[in-house]
Amino acid sequence: MLTQILNRNFFYAVTTLIGTIVGVGIFGLPYAFSRAGFFIGLAQLIVLGGVTMIIHLMFGEIILRTNEKHNLPGYIERYLGKRWEVLVSFSVLTGILGSMVAYILVGGTFLNVLLGQITGFSDFFSDNILYLAFWFLLTMFILFGLKTIEAVEFIMTIILIMAVAAIAILSMPYVNVGNLFIFNNPDIFLPYGVILFALAGTVAIPEIREILTGNEKKIKPAIILGILVPVAIYALFTFVINGVTGPATSQEALSGLYKVVGGPIYILGAIFGILAIATSYITFGYYLYETFLYYYGINRMFAHLLIAVIPITFVLLGVRNFIAIISFLGAVMGGFEGIAMILTYFKAKKSGNRTPEYSLKIPHFVYYFLMLVFILGIIYTVAYRG
């Protein structure tokens, strides 16, 4: 019985991380890869997948070196001080709220796809109505709490993986390998920010720690598996989309696919998209709720109000450039948080008050190299894409 419980909790932990990571970012990858060249994008995905795994494992070790329970800004304050905590809190909140805006944008688009196929009228509802409907449904789920989120993510993540496999299998006959070697106006750095955004999942690490309480030795393999699965999903999904649509790949991937493979696969892709977005939106929203509640002392009603109102307000005010949003968030906010994580890790190694269940054995020059990459990514994005 104990083994069954531990195994169940391990899979809950893995699916929580997968469900957090695999979100709206997956739909920006094919477009970014098509602009840079598929194989250049794939190489960046593999390298940044390794970088992301290191960052997540570092956060896991930071948590295990600390007796007190916090979220990311709390650990930053514990080891780097209040000023860093304020900066990281701003970065995290901006990243989460920006992500939720992107989720609403793409979720509304996919909802339009489904309703259009069902009713035969592709633009029967206005964009704002669809955005509002999608936003309202997901906001309600945030009220259910962690245990419900675990159950929802476990089920949705399994369905999500099955949907990706189905899309890949059904679209495979339409793949033209030659499309992978065709790209116009190469932009080799475009995938960088999009990939970092698509692989972001540090907000789920404290949840994983909570799920695996009493079995902390499983945190490391849960994180490793929780990163490897999304990287594999992204590689497969991008290969299929780029192989089918080539340089005609659309920003959200699916509208370009529809022109080649037709309605059924398009509908399946839209359903998969809604599932992927929903799992991440719920987890991010719940994380934001806990941050407002426990770290800023905001009462429950006002915390829910902030979570509900801020993302949809930006959408209704006209923020609509999906690729620009996720590229900026990944490169700038993700890069800054990566730097802060490395600095926090150094401090936790020296002044943590708990013996961790695992400790990374990585040469220090690797960490300094990663910080340099993050700094250059921030400078490039602000200077050339800001």
BELJO-V328438 format. One line per field, one symbol per residue. ss: DSSP state (H for helix, E for strand, L for the rest). phi: phi as a letter, one per 40 degrees, with the letter a starting at -180 (. if undefined). psi: psi as a letter, one per 40 degrees, with the letter a starting at -180 (. if undefined). A space follows every 50 residues. Layout:
ss->???
phi->???
psi->???
This chain:
ss->LHHHHHHHHHHHHHHHHHHHHLLLLHHHHHHHHHHHLHHHHHHHHHHHHH HHHHHHHHHHHHHHLLLLLLLHHHHHHHHHLHHHHHHHHHHHHHHHHHHH HHHHHHHHHHHHHHHHHHHLLLLLLLHHHHHHHHHHHHHHHHHHLHHHHH HHHHHHHHHHHHHHHHHHHHHHHHLLHHHHHLLLLLLLLHHHHHHHHHLL LHHHHHHHHHHLLLLHHHHHHHHHHHHHHHHHHHHHHHHHHHHHHHHHLL LLLHHHHHHHHLHHHHHHHHHHHHHHHHHHHHHHHHHHHHHHHHHLLLLH HHHHHHHHHHHHHHHHLLLLLHHHHHHHHHHHHHHHHHHHHHHHHHHHHH HLLLLLLLLLLLLHHHHHHHHHHHHHHHHHHHHHLL
phi->.ccccccccccdccccccccccbcddcccdcccccchdcccccccccccc cccccccccdcdcccbcccabddccccdbbhcccccccdccccccccccc ccccdcccccccdccccccgbcbcbcdcccccccdcccccccccgccccd cccccccccdcccccccccccdcccbddccbbabfdbccdcdcccdccbc accccdccdcccdgbccccccccdcccccdccccccccdcccccbfccdc cbgccccdcbbgcdcccdcccdccccccccccccccccccccccbbgccd ccccccccccccccccchcbcccccccccccccccccccccccccdcccc bcbacccaacbbdccccccccccccccccccccbbc
psi->dddddddddddddddddddddgadddeeddddddddhddddddddddddd dddddddddddddeehdihiaddddddddeiddddddddddddddddddd dddddddddddddddddddehdfdiiddddddddddddddddeeiddddd ddddddddddddddddddddedeehhdddeehiighgeeddcddddddeh eddedddddddfhefdeedddddddeddddddddddddddddddebeehi deddddddddeadddddddddddddddddddddddddddddddddefhid ddddddddddddddddeehegddddddddddddddddddddddddddddd eifihieihighiddddddddddddddddddddee.
